[in-house]
Every structure is written in structure tokens, then in C-alpha cells.
Amino acid sequence: MNTSLLSVEQLTKEYKNGKHAIRGVSFSLEQGECLGLVGESGCGKSTLARCLLRLEPVTGGTITFKGKPIQQLNEKQLNPYRRDMQIVFQNPAAALNPRLRIRDSLLDPYNQYGRHMQHNYFSCSSRSAFVDELLEAVELPSSLAGRYPHELSGGQKQRVTIARAISIEPAMIVLDEPTASLDVLSQGAILTLLEQLQRQLNLAYLFISHDLAAVSRMSSRLLVMREGQFVDEFARQEMFAEDRHEYTKELISIY
């Protein structure tokens, strides 16, 4: 019996024009683990992320989440699983509704999925206190709750999207290039925050990036993707081994 949090077997994504974005990939993710996925732009990383979260249909293969095959579930059947599968996108400005104050953006997932929560990381007596604790968890002042996204810096906006992702107690967060749009100082701060939250909340991460330095910092295992396929898989401490794939060595030379 497979006890992994997420298990993917021979997943394929083919578009109507016959182009394969994903070619029969397989991997697993354990609770509390950070698995890194690295590869150049256009290799299929983000498409894979969207397929895992059922934001795009798959052509073939299986996605098993918490012991349940979910690749064929309809939207109603998927709803209880949505809470446990969250994503942080590359561009926080695009991920936040510009018309909503930060407090409302943070409460939106809870309003939709809160009934499925079995326990609460944040013991609060009111929604206002809940928002304050979420902001504190991502090291933002509670005074930002009444502001709009355009009033925040890029790093602050990304912290808000992370707070929103953890607000409903997910088991897994897909981090799709979470630092790519940020300056160098903000990148390091966001990675440190993600490490802290993973330890505190026992989160599983799928960390997707073209930045091998960021992926290797965060991940205990790494997958290397090229043209829709995995060409290499290894533990972080094995990254510089002689038997690494030639494409991995190319990425390391840039790193």
C-alpha cells in the first residue's frame, strides 16, 4: 500500500495539437518533505504543477493524493481535497485581487474551505484575530490588513499569498517559482520564511524553479526536468556526483 502524501505514476499531458507538455513522469512526495523540481523555462514544470492540482486535465497516468486517485474526480468530488493542496505563484500581484483588502484576501480561502478543517493552527476568537495571526506567521504587521495589494511591496505581497495558502491547514503547497519576481534580498527572506513554516506546520512542498541554488537550499530531493521528462533524480548531497545527467551538470555549471 502506498502511504506517500502524493504519488504520481506515468503522468502525461498532451495538447490538441499533439504536443506533449508532460511525458510519463512518476514521483512521490512525503508529508513534511520538500521536493525540488528544476529545469529551464518551458520544460513543463508549471504545467505539471497545474495538472497535480487539477487546474488542468491530464491525458494519462494517475495522481494519488492521501491514498485517493484524484485524476478523474469531478469538481464537487475534488472540493474536500482542494483545501489540502495549495499553490503559491510566481507573481503575487497577479495572485491577489486588486479590489480586495488584504484581510479579505486572507479570509477568502477560509470562507470557502473552512468547514473541511479538522484542526486549527491558529486558535482565534474572531476573524480579525485570525487575520492578525496569519500576518504574524509571515512576519507582517497587522496594520497591513486594511490595505490593498498595490500598497504593498513585492516581498510583502508574496508573504500575503503564503499566509493565504497556510490559512486552511494544507498538507501540501506547490511553490511555483515563488521568488522569481523578487529582488535578491526579498528572495532570501522568503526562502527563510518558507523553511520556518515547513518546520512549524509539517508542510510538504513541491518547490519549482529554474534557480538551482534556491531549489538545492530548500529541497532534500531534486528532480530535473527537460522537455516534459525527468532526466535526473537525486538526494541533495548527491548533486555533484560524477554520474549526474549531462543536463544536470549544465545547470550546475550555471549555479
C-alpha positions as a printed Julia matrix, in Angstrom:
255×3 Matrix{Float64}:
   0.0    0.0     0.0
   1.35   3.43   -0.98
   1.5    5.71    2.06
   3.03   8.75    0.34
   1.1   12.01    0.62
   1.3   12.4    -3.16
   2.1    9.67   -5.66
   2.25  10.3    -9.41
   2.54   7.46  -11.93
   3.22   7.87  -15.66
   1.52  11.27  -15.83
   1.06  12.59  -19.36
  -0.28  15.88  -20.67
  -0.87  16.2   -24.41
  -2.44  19.21  -26.1
  -4.83  19.09  -29.05
  -2.04  19.97  -31.47
  -0.27  16.76  -30.45
   2.42  18.49  -28.41
   3.38  16.7   -25.21
   3.94  19.06  -22.28
   4.5   16.15  -19.87
   5.78  12.74  -20.93
   5.06   9.92  -18.48
   6.57  11.31  -15.27
   6.46   9.47  -11.93
   7.41  10.59   -8.43
   6.22  10.72   -4.82
   6.13  13.35   -2.09
   6.08  12.6     1.63
   4.42  14.63    4.39
   6.89  17.23    5.7
   9.25  16.82    2.74
  10.41  19.47    0.29
  10.89  18.01   -3.18
  12.63  20.25   -5.69
  11.77  20.4    -9.38
  14.27  22.26  -11.53
  14.53  22.89  -15.25
  14.69  25.64  -17.83
  11.67  27.75  -18.8
   9.2   25.88  -20.99
  10.22  22.39  -19.88
   6.8   21.61  -18.39
   7.31  22.43  -14.7
   4.38  24.79  -14.29
   2.12  22.62  -16.45
   2.91  19.71  -14.15
   2.02  21.84  -11.12
  -1.33  22.78  -12.62
  -2.08  19.16  -13.5
  -1.26  17.97   -9.98
  -3.72  20.48   -8.54
  -6.3   19.53  -11.18
  -6.28  23.06  -12.61
  -5.64  21.39  -15.98
  -6.88  17.97  -17.14
  -4.34  15.21  -17.68
  -4.15  12.93  -20.71
  -2.96   9.81  -18.91
  -1.46   8.4   -15.73
  -2.56   8.57  -12.1
  -2.4   11.17   -9.34
  -2.92   9.68   -5.89
  -3.32  12.16   -3.04
  -3.74  10.98    0.56
  -4.44   7.49   -0.76
  -7.14   8.54   -3.23
  -6.79   8.63   -7.05
  -7.96  12.14   -7.94
  -7.23  12.49  -11.65
 -10.8   11.62  -12.67
 -12.74  13.3    -9.85
 -15.25  15.98  -10.79
 -15.15  19.42   -9.18
 -17.62  18.54   -6.44
 -15.68  15.39   -5.55
 -12.42  17.36   -5.59
 -13.63  20.06   -3.23
 -12.58  18.38    0.05
  -9.1   17.82   -1.41
  -8.69  21.41   -2.6
  -8.06  22.58    0.96
  -5.11  20.24    1.31
  -3.49  21.28   -1.99
  -2.47  24.92   -2.17
  -0.19  26.85   -4.52
   1.98  29.97   -4.33
   2.52  31.5    -7.75
   5.49  33.38   -9.19
   3.71  36.73   -9.48
   2.0   37.72   -6.21
   0.45  40.84   -7.77
  -1.48  38.67  -10.23
  -2.48  36.22   -7.49
  -4.17  38.87   -5.31
  -7.46  40.52   -6.21
  -6.61  44.24   -6.51
 -10.12  45.18   -5.33
  -9.9   43.26   -2.06
  -8.23  44.48    1.1
  -5.58  42.14    2.45
  -7.86  40.92    5.26
 -10.5   39.86    2.75
  -7.95  38.06    0.56
  -6.74  36.15    3.61
 -10.26  35.18    4.68
 -11.43  34.08    1.24
  -9.97  30.51    1.37
 -11.26  30.06    4.92
 -14.75  31.13    3.88
 -14.68  28.53    1.1
 -12.94  25.58    2.75
 -13.04  26.22    6.5
 -15.75  23.62    7.05
 -13.3   20.89    5.98
 -10.67  21.89    8.58
 -10.1   19.21   11.19
  -7.81  21.24   13.46
  -6.6   24.81   13.58
  -3.02  26.05   13.57
  -4.37  29.43   14.62
  -6.57  29.45   17.75
  -8.52  32.67   17.37
 -11.65  34.11   18.94
 -12.58  36.2    15.9
 -11.87  36.59   12.2
  -9.93  39.75   12.93
  -7.68  37.84   15.32
  -7.33  35.08   12.71
  -6.08  37.6    10.13
  -3.69  39.11   12.68
  -2.21  35.69   13.47
  -1.81  34.87    9.78
   0.05  38.12    9.2
   2.21  37.47   12.26
   3.01  33.98   10.96
   4.52  35.51    7.8
   6.19  38.34    9.75
   3.93  41.15    8.57
   2.37  43.83   10.81
  -1.37  43.61   11.44
  -1.67  47.2    10.2
  -1.44  45.85    6.63
  -4.79  44.06    6.94
  -6.75  47.09    5.76
  -4.54  47.89    2.8
  -4.86  46.95   -0.86
  -2.26  44.91   -2.78
  -0.9   47.93   -4.69
   0.1   49.49   -1.35
   2.47  46.6    -0.55
   5.94  45.79   -1.82
   6.57  42.69   -3.92
   8.0   40.82   -0.95
   5.06  41.79    1.25
   2.57  40.65   -1.39
   4.3   37.28   -1.64
   4.14  36.92    2.14
   0.4   37.56    1.93
  -0.04  34.82   -0.69
   1.9   32.44    1.56
  -0.29  33.4     4.53
  -3.37  32.74    2.43
  -2.02  29.33    1.42
  -1.41  28.2     5.01
  -4.68  29.68    6.31
  -6.68  26.5     5.68
  -4.14  23.99    7.01
  -3.0   22.36    3.77
  -0.93  19.21    3.74
   0.93  20.3     0.59
   1.89  23.59   -1.03
   3.18  23.82   -4.59
   5.68  26.67   -4.77
   5.83  27.68   -8.43
   8.86  29.99   -8.84
   7.91  31.79   -5.58
  10.95  34.1    -5.57
  11.49  34.69   -9.29
   9.82  38.12   -9.38
  11.53  39.43   -6.23
  14.78  41.28   -5.58
  17.72  39.37   -4.12
  17.14  40.45   -0.51
  13.44  39.57   -0.67
  14.25  36.2    -2.25
  16.41  35.14    0.69
  13.86  36.36    3.23
  11.03  34.44    1.54
  13.07  31.23    1.45
  13.85  31.59    5.15
  10.17  32.14    5.91
   9.17  29.06    3.9
  11.73  26.96    5.79
  10.35  28.17    9.13
   6.74  27.45    8.17
   7.61  23.98    6.92
   9.19  23.1    10.26
   6.36  24.62   12.29
   3.45  23.18   10.3
   4.98  19.95    8.9
   4.15  21.06    5.35
   5.05  19.18    2.21
   6.45  21.4    -0.54
   6.91  20.85   -4.23
   9.41  23.62   -4.93
   9.55  24.51   -8.62
  12.23  26.79  -10.04
  14.82  27.32  -12.75
  17.15  28.51   -9.94
  19.19  25.51   -8.82
  20.64  27.44   -5.87
  17.18  28.08   -4.4
  15.98  24.54   -5.11
  19.04  22.91   -3.55
  18.75  25.11   -0.46
  15.13  24.13    0.14
  14.93  20.51   -1.0
  16.12  17.17    0.34
  15.5   15.55   -3.07
  15.65  17.05   -6.54
  14.04  16.19   -9.87
  15.48  17.6   -13.09
  13.01  18.17  -15.92
  13.76  18.67  -19.6
  11.28  18.74  -22.49
   8.48  17.29  -20.37
  10.5   14.4   -18.9
  12.53  13.77  -15.77
  16.14  13.21  -16.77
  17.62  13.01  -13.28
  16.63  12.43   -9.66
  18.92  12.58   -6.65
  19.3   13.5    -2.99
  20.72  16.97   -2.36
  24.02  15.6    -1.07
  24.47  13.69   -4.35
  24.16  16.77   -6.57
  27.84  16.88   -7.51
  28.25  13.12   -8.1
  30.03  12.07  -11.29
  27.05  10.09  -12.59
  24.74  13.12  -12.79
  22.96  13.58  -16.13
  24.73  15.89  -18.58
  21.85  18.36  -18.43
  22.1   18.45  -14.63
  25.8   19.21  -14.99
  24.91  22.1   -17.32
  22.58  23.53  -14.69
  25.25  23.08  -12.01
  27.79  24.96  -14.13
  25.41  27.94  -14.22
  24.74  27.56  -10.49
